[in-house]
């Protein structure tokens, strides 16, 4: 398989894993809260979902490398506006996502309020990743 094709596939698979994992965790939390379980957010990092978190973290870590390698293979300049914008959005979304993991871990250890801010962090990360996907799809190159 050609290197560029393999990189594109790896990049798309990592993106899908991040978005699907986040969506799955959100749906799971929403369904358990809707059924009356107030500790759903506190249990999000428990053992069965730990695998989902690990896969998401590995996918997040691989995205910058596969993206840079693809840009290098194609020969695009890293100074293009859509690449810079997606890099900034990725950095903000990844930081918000890691902050969210820390908050959820604290909620798991000591359940308390703060669900609204955690939801805002999750929503911000998701919107950033969707915007990045839009930038990648509508690149002006």
Rosetta constraint file for C-alpha pairs under 8 A:
AtomPair CA 1 CA 5 HARMONIC 6.94 0.50
AtomPair CA 1 CA 6 HARMONIC 6.60 0.50
AtomPair CA 2 CA 6 HARMONIC 6.29 0.50
AtomPair CA 3 CA 7 HARMONIC 6.14 0.50
AtomPair CA 4 CA 8 HARMONIC 6.17 0.50
AtomPair CA 4 CA 70 HARMONIC 6.32 0.50
AtomPair CA 4 CA 73 HARMONIC 6.72 0.50
AtomPair CA 4 CA 74 HARMONIC 7.95 0.50
AtomPair CA 5 CA 9 HARMONIC 6.21 0.50
AtomPair CA 6 CA 10 HARMONIC 6.12 0.50
AtomPair CA 7 CA 11 HARMONIC 5.99 0.50
AtomPair CA 7 CA 66 HARMONIC 5.95 0.50
AtomPair CA 7 CA 67 HARMONIC 7.92 0.50
AtomPair CA 7 CA 69 HARMONIC 7.55 0.50
AtomPair CA 7 CA 70 HARMONIC 6.32 0.50
AtomPair CA 8 CA 12 HARMONIC 6.10 0.50
AtomPair CA 8 CA 66 HARMONIC 7.78 0.50
AtomPair CA 8 CA 70 HARMONIC 7.19 0.50
AtomPair CA 9 CA 13 HARMONIC 6.00 0.50
AtomPair CA 10 CA 14 HARMONIC 6.07 0.50
AtomPair CA 10 CA 66 HARMONIC 7.19 0.50
AtomPair CA 11 CA 15 HARMONIC 6.22 0.50
AtomPair CA 11 CA 62 HARMONIC 7.81 0.50
AtomPair CA 11 CA 63 HARMONIC 6.08 0.50
AtomPair CA 11 CA 66 HARMONIC 5.89 0.50
AtomPair CA 11 CA 67 HARMONIC 6.80 0.50
AtomPair CA 12 CA 16 HARMONIC 6.10 0.50
AtomPair CA 13 CA 17 HARMONIC 6.06 0.50
AtomPair CA 14 CA 18 HARMONIC 6.24 0.50
AtomPair CA 14 CA 59 HARMONIC 4.69 0.50
AtomPair CA 14 CA 60 HARMONIC 7.15 0.50
AtomPair CA 14 CA 62 HARMONIC 7.20 0.50
AtomPair CA 14 CA 63 HARMONIC 6.65 0.50
AtomPair CA 15 CA 19 HARMONIC 6.24 0.50
AtomPair CA 15 CA 59 HARMONIC 7.04 0.50
AtomPair CA 15 CA 60 HARMONIC 7.86 0.50
AtomPair CA 15 CA 63 HARMONIC 7.45 0.50
AtomPair CA 16 CA 20 HARMONIC 5.74 0.50
AtomPair CA 17 CA 21 HARMONIC 5.73 0.50
AtomPair CA 17 CA 55 HARMONIC 7.32 0.50
AtomPair CA 17 CA 56 HARMONIC 6.36 0.50
AtomPair CA 17 CA 59 HARMONIC 6.76 0.50
AtomPair CA 18 CA 22 HARMONIC 6.13 0.50
AtomPair CA 18 CA 55 HARMONIC 7.76 0.50
AtomPair CA 18 CA 56 HARMONIC 4.92 0.50
AtomPair CA 18 CA 57 HARMONIC 7.95 0.50
AtomPair CA 18 CA 59 HARMONIC 6.30 0.50
AtomPair CA 18 CA 60 HARMONIC 6.89 0.50
AtomPair CA 19 CA 23 HARMONIC 6.05 0.50
AtomPair CA 19 CA 126 HARMONIC 7.46 0.50
AtomPair CA 19 CA 129 HARMONIC 7.85 0.50
AtomPair CA 20 CA 24 HARMONIC 5.91 0.50
AtomPair CA 21 CA 25 HARMONIC 6.15 0.50
AtomPair CA 21 CA 52 HARMONIC 6.06 0.50
AtomPair CA 21 CA 53 HARMONIC 7.55 0.50
AtomPair CA 21 CA 56 HARMONIC 6.47 0.50
AtomPair CA 22 CA 26 HARMONIC 6.11 0.50
AtomPair CA 22 CA 56 HARMONIC 7.90 0.50
AtomPair CA 22 CA 126 HARMONIC 7.96 0.50
AtomPair CA 23 CA 27 HARMONIC 6.09 0.50
AtomPair CA 24 CA 28 HARMONIC 6.06 0.50
AtomPair CA 25 CA 29 HARMONIC 6.11 0.50
AtomPair CA 25 CA 44 HARMONIC 7.35 0.50
AtomPair CA 25 CA 49 HARMONIC 7.90 0.50
AtomPair CA 26 CA 30 HARMONIC 6.04 0.50
AtomPair CA 27 CA 31 HARMONIC 6.01 0.50
AtomPair CA 28 CA 32 HARMONIC 6.27 0.50
AtomPair CA 29 CA 33 HARMONIC 6.10 0.50
AtomPair CA 29 CA 40 HARMONIC 5.55 0.50
AtomPair CA 29 CA 41 HARMONIC 6.27 0.50
AtomPair CA 29 CA 44 HARMONIC 7.12 0.50
AtomPair CA 30 CA 34 HARMONIC 6.00 0.50
AtomPair CA 31 CA 35 HARMONIC 6.26 0.50
AtomPair CA 32 CA 36 HARMONIC 6.65 0.50
AtomPair CA 32 CA 37 HARMONIC 5.51 0.50
AtomPair CA 32 CA 38 HARMONIC 7.98 0.50
AtomPair CA 32 CA 40 HARMONIC 5.97 0.50
AtomPair CA 33 CA 37 HARMONIC 4.78 0.50
AtomPair CA 33 CA 38 HARMONIC 5.72 0.50
AtomPair CA 33 CA 39 HARMONIC 7.68 0.50
AtomPair CA 33 CA 40 HARMONIC 5.94 0.50
AtomPair CA 39 CA 43 HARMONIC 6.39 0.50
AtomPair CA 39 CA 111 HARMONIC 7.22 0.50
AtomPair CA 40 CA 44 HARMONIC 6.39 0.50
AtomPair CA 41 CA 104 HARMONIC 6.86 0.50
AtomPair CA 41 CA 107 HARMONIC 7.19 0.50
AtomPair CA 41 CA 108 HARMONIC 7.38 0.50
AtomPair CA 41 CA 115 HARMONIC 7.58 0.50
AtomPair CA 42 CA 104 HARMONIC 6.43 0.50
AtomPair CA 42 CA 105 HARMONIC 7.47 0.50
AtomPair CA 42 CA 107 HARMONIC 4.98 0.50
AtomPair CA 42 CA 108 HARMONIC 3.92 0.50
AtomPair CA 42 CA 109 HARMONIC 7.42 0.50
AtomPair CA 42 CA 110 HARMONIC 7.95 0.50
AtomPair CA 42 CA 111 HARMONIC 5.97 0.50
AtomPair CA 43 CA 108 HARMONIC 5.77 0.50
AtomPair CA 44 CA 49 HARMONIC 6.72 0.50
AtomPair CA 44 CA 104 HARMONIC 7.20 0.50
AtomPair CA 44 CA 108 HARMONIC 7.56 0.50
AtomPair CA 45 CA 49 HARMONIC 5.94 0.50
AtomPair CA 45 CA 50 HARMONIC 5.71 0.50
AtomPair CA 45 CA 53 HARMONIC 7.66 0.50
AtomPair CA 45 CA 104 HARMONIC 7.16 0.50
AtomPair CA 45 CA 105 HARMONIC 6.67 0.50
AtomPair CA 45 CA 108 HARMONIC 7.18 0.50
AtomPair CA 46 CA 50 HARMONIC 6.02 0.50
AtomPair CA 47 CA 51 HARMONIC 7.45 0.50
AtomPair CA 48 CA 52 HARMONIC 7.94 0.50
AtomPair CA 49 CA 53 HARMONIC 6.47 0.50
AtomPair CA 50 CA 54 HARMONIC 6.18 0.50
AtomPair CA 51 CA 55 HARMONIC 6.15 0.50
AtomPair CA 52 CA 56 HARMONIC 6.14 0.50
AtomPair CA 53 CA 57 HARMONIC 6.16 0.50
AtomPair CA 54 CA 58 HARMONIC 6.17 0.50
AtomPair CA 55 CA 59 HARMONIC 6.08 0.50
AtomPair CA 56 CA 60 HARMONIC 6.04 0.50
AtomPair CA 57 CA 61 HARMONIC 6.11 0.50
AtomPair CA 58 CA 62 HARMONIC 6.21 0.50
AtomPair CA 59 CA 63 HARMONIC 6.31 0.50
AtomPair CA 60 CA 64 HARMONIC 7.78 0.50
AtomPair CA 60 CA 94 HARMONIC 7.37 0.50
AtomPair CA 61 CA 65 HARMONIC 7.70 0.50
AtomPair CA 62 CA 66 HARMONIC 6.18 0.50
AtomPair CA 63 CA 67 HARMONIC 5.84 0.50
AtomPair CA 64 CA 68 HARMONIC 5.97 0.50
AtomPair CA 65 CA 69 HARMONIC 6.06 0.50
AtomPair CA 66 CA 70 HARMONIC 6.07 0.50
AtomPair CA 67 CA 71 HARMONIC 6.25 0.50
AtomPair CA 68 CA 72 HARMONIC 6.07 0.50
AtomPair CA 69 CA 73 HARMONIC 6.05 0.50
AtomPair CA 70 CA 74 HARMONIC 6.13 0.50
AtomPair CA 71 CA 75 HARMONIC 5.92 0.50
AtomPair CA 71 CA 76 HARMONIC 5.46 0.50
AtomPair CA 71 CA 77 HARMONIC 7.57 0.50
AtomPair CA 71 CA 78 HARMONIC 7.52 0.50
AtomPair CA 72 CA 76 HARMONIC 6.59 0.50
AtomPair CA 76 CA 80 HARMONIC 7.98 0.50
AtomPair CA 78 CA 83 HARMONIC 6.35 0.50
AtomPair CA 78 CA 84 HARMONIC 7.12 0.50
AtomPair CA 79 CA 83 HARMONIC 6.97 0.50
AtomPair CA 79 CA 84 HARMONIC 6.43 0.50
AtomPair CA 80 CA 84 HARMONIC 6.24 0.50
AtomPair CA 81 CA 85 HARMONIC 5.95 0.50
AtomPair CA 82 CA 86 HARMONIC 6.01 0.50
AtomPair CA 82 CA 135 HARMONIC 6.20 0.50
AtomPair CA 82 CA 136 HARMONIC 7.69 0.50
AtomPair CA 82 CA 139 HARMONIC 6.56 0.50
AtomPair CA 82 CA 140 HARMONIC 7.87 0.50
AtomPair CA 83 CA 87 HARMONIC 6.10 0.50
AtomPair CA 84 CA 88 HARMONIC 6.24 0.50
AtomPair CA 85 CA 89 HARMONIC 6.12 0.50
AtomPair CA 86 CA 90 HARMONIC 5.89 0.50
AtomPair CA 86 CA 131 HARMONIC 7.95 0.50
AtomPair CA 86 CA 132 HARMONIC 5.26 0.50
AtomPair CA 86 CA 135 HARMONIC 6.79 0.50
AtomPair CA 86 CA 136 HARMONIC 7.93 0.50
AtomPair CA 87 CA 91 HARMONIC 6.18 0.50
AtomPair CA 88 CA 92 HARMONIC 6.27 0.50
AtomPair CA 89 CA 93 HARMONIC 5.98 0.50
AtomPair CA 89 CA 128 HARMONIC 5.77 0.50
AtomPair CA 89 CA 129 HARMONIC 7.49 0.50
AtomPair CA 89 CA 131 HARMONIC 7.95 0.50
AtomPair CA 89 CA 132 HARMONIC 6.83 0.50
AtomPair CA 90 CA 94 HARMONIC 5.92 0.50
AtomPair CA 90 CA 128 HARMONIC 6.98 0.50
AtomPair CA 90 CA 129 HARMONIC 6.93 0.50
AtomPair CA 90 CA 132 HARMONIC 7.24 0.50
AtomPair CA 91 CA 95 HARMONIC 6.12 0.50
AtomPair CA 92 CA 96 HARMONIC 6.13 0.50
AtomPair CA 92 CA 125 HARMONIC 7.64 0.50
AtomPair CA 92 CA 128 HARMONIC 7.77 0.50
AtomPair CA 93 CA 97 HARMONIC 5.99 0.50
AtomPair CA 93 CA 124 HARMONIC 6.95 0.50
AtomPair CA 93 CA 125 HARMONIC 4.38 0.50
AtomPair CA 93 CA 126 HARMONIC 7.52 0.50
AtomPair CA 93 CA 128 HARMONIC 5.74 0.50
AtomPair CA 93 CA 129 HARMONIC 6.86 0.50
AtomPair CA 94 CA 98 HARMONIC 6.12 0.50
AtomPair CA 94 CA 125 HARMONIC 7.06 0.50
AtomPair CA 95 CA 99 HARMONIC 6.07 0.50
AtomPair CA 96 CA 100 HARMONIC 6.05 0.50
AtomPair CA 96 CA 121 HARMONIC 5.76 0.50
AtomPair CA 96 CA 122 HARMONIC 7.42 0.50
AtomPair CA 96 CA 124 HARMONIC 7.40 0.50
AtomPair CA 96 CA 125 HARMONIC 6.07 0.50
AtomPair CA 97 CA 101 HARMONIC 6.34 0.50
AtomPair CA 97 CA 121 HARMONIC 6.92 0.50
AtomPair CA 97 CA 122 HARMONIC 6.65 0.50
AtomPair CA 97 CA 125 HARMONIC 6.06 0.50
AtomPair CA 98 CA 102 HARMONIC 6.36 0.50
AtomPair CA 99 CA 103 HARMONIC 6.21 0.50
AtomPair CA 99 CA 121 HARMONIC 7.80 0.50
AtomPair CA 100 CA 104 HARMONIC 6.07 0.50
AtomPair CA 100 CA 118 HARMONIC 6.03 0.50
AtomPair CA 100 CA 121 HARMONIC 6.13 0.50
AtomPair CA 100 CA 122 HARMONIC 6.74 0.50
AtomPair CA 101 CA 105 HARMONIC 6.08 0.50
AtomPair CA 102 CA 106 HARMONIC 6.28 0.50
AtomPair CA 103 CA 107 HARMONIC 6.16 0.50
AtomPair CA 103 CA 118 HARMONIC 6.98 0.50
AtomPair CA 104 CA 108 HARMONIC 6.04 0.50
AtomPair CA 104 CA 118 HARMONIC 7.56 0.50
AtomPair CA 105 CA 109 HARMONIC 6.41 0.50
AtomPair CA 106 CA 110 HARMONIC 6.06 0.50
AtomPair CA 106 CA 111 HARMONIC 7.63 0.50
AtomPair CA 107 CA 111 HARMONIC 4.63 0.50
AtomPair CA 107 CA 112 HARMONIC 6.40 0.50
AtomPair CA 114 CA 118 HARMONIC 6.49 0.50
AtomPair CA 115 CA 119 HARMONIC 6.02 0.50
AtomPair CA 116 CA 120 HARMONIC 6.15 0.50
AtomPair CA 117 CA 121 HARMONIC 6.21 0.50
AtomPair CA 118 CA 122 HARMONIC 6.25 0.50
AtomPair CA 119 CA 123 HARMONIC 6.02 0.50
AtomPair CA 120 CA 124 HARMONIC 5.98 0.50
AtomPair CA 121 CA 125 HARMONIC 6.21 0.50
AtomPair CA 122 CA 126 HARMONIC 6.19 0.50
AtomPair CA 123 CA 127 HARMONIC 6.10 0.50
AtomPair CA 124 CA 128 HARMONIC 6.16 0.50
AtomPair CA 125 CA 129 HARMONIC 6.25 0.50
AtomPair CA 126 CA 130 HARMONIC 6.18 0.50
AtomPair CA 127 CA 131 HARMONIC 6.08 0.50
AtomPair CA 128 CA 132 HARMONIC 6.15 0.50
AtomPair CA 129 CA 133 HARMONIC 6.19 0.50
AtomPair CA 130 CA 134 HARMONIC 6.22 0.50
AtomPair CA 131 CA 135 HARMONIC 6.18 0.50
AtomPair CA 132 CA 136 HARMONIC 6.14 0.50
AtomPair CA 133 CA 137 HARMONIC 6.08 0.50
AtomPair CA 134 CA 138 HARMONIC 6.01 0.50
AtomPair CA 135 CA 139 HARMONIC 5.70 0.50
